[in-house]
């Protein structure tokens, strides 16, 4: 991972459909809040990645 990336521990996340995209509102444990805008296709790809990680041998290897 790049050195200029900040890692946050998730406190909560909420998703909503807004016009032609999906927004995920995220709050980190330190209180940092931000939104992620994504297309359905991007979230489908992410969901597939997460399912593979959770169902596979990669759990705990991140």
Contact map, one row per residue, 1 for C-alpha under 8 A:
11101000000000000000000000000000000000000000000000000000000000
11111000000000000000000000000000000000000000000000000000000000
11111000000000000000000000000000000000000000000000000000000000
01111100000000000000000000000000000000000000000000000000000000
11111110000000000000000000000000000000000000000000000000000000
00011111000000000000000000000000000000000000000000000000000000
00001111100000000000000000000000000000000000000000000000000000
00000111110000000000000000011100000000000000000000000000000000
00000011111000000000000000011100000000000000000000000000000000
00000001111110000000000001111000000000000000000000000000000000
00000000111110000000000001111000000000000000000000000000000000
00000000011111000000000001110000000000000000000000000000000000
00000000011111100000000111100000000000000000000000000000000000
00000000000111110000000111000000000000000000000000000000000000
00000000000011111000011110000000000000000000000000000000000000
00000000000001111100011100000000000000000000000000000000000000
00000000000000111111111000000000000000000000000000000000000000
00000000000000011111111000000000000000000000000000000000000000
00000000000000001111110000000000000000000000000000000000000000
00000000000000001111110000000000000000100000000000000000000000
00000000000000001111111000000000000011110000000000000000000000
00000000000000111111111100000000000011110000000000000000000000
00000000000000111100111110000000001111000000000000000000000000
00000000000011110000011111000000001110000000000000000000000000
00000000000011100000001111100000111100000000000000000000000000
00000000011111000000000111110000111100000000000000000000000000
00000000011110000000000011111011110000000000000000000000000000
00000001111100000000000001111111100000000000000000000000000000
00000001111000000000000000111111000000000000000000000000000000
00000001100000000000000000011111000000000000000000000000000000
00000000000000000000000000111111100000000000000000000000000000
00000000000000000000000000111111110000000000000000000000000000
00000000000000000000000011110011111000000000000000000000000000
00000000000000000000000011100001111100000000000000000000000000
00000000000000000000001111000000111110000000000000000000000000
00000000000000000000001111000000011111000000000000000000000000
00000000000000000000111100000000001111100000000000000000000000
00000000000000000000111000000000000111110110000000000000000000
00000000000000000001110000000000000011111110000000000000000000
00000000000000000000110000000000000001111111000000000000000000
00000000000000000000000000000000000000111111100000000000000000
00000000000000000000000000000000000001111111110000000000000000
00000000000000000000000000000000000001111111111000000000000000
00000000000000000000000000000000000000011111111100000000000000
00000000000000000000000000000000000000001111111110000000000000
00000000000000000000000000000000000000000111111111000000000000
00000000000000000000000000000000000000000011111111100000000000
00000000000000000000000000000000000000000001111111110000000000
00000000000000000000000000000000000000000000111111111000000000
00000000000000000000000000000000000000000000011111111100000000
00000000000000000000000000000000000000000000001111111110000000
00000000000000000000000000000000000000000000000111111111000000
00000000000000000000000000000000000000000000000011111111111000
00000000000000000000000000000000000000000000000001111111011000
00000000000000000000000000000000000000000000000000111111101000
00000000000000000000000000000000000000000000000000011111111000
00000000000000000000000000000000000000000000000000001011111000
00000000000000000000000000000000000000000000000000001101111111
00000000000000000000000000000000000000000000000000001111111111
00000000000000000000000000000000000000000000000000000000011111
00000000000000000000000000000000000000000000000000000000011111
00000000000000000000000000000000000000000000000000000000011111
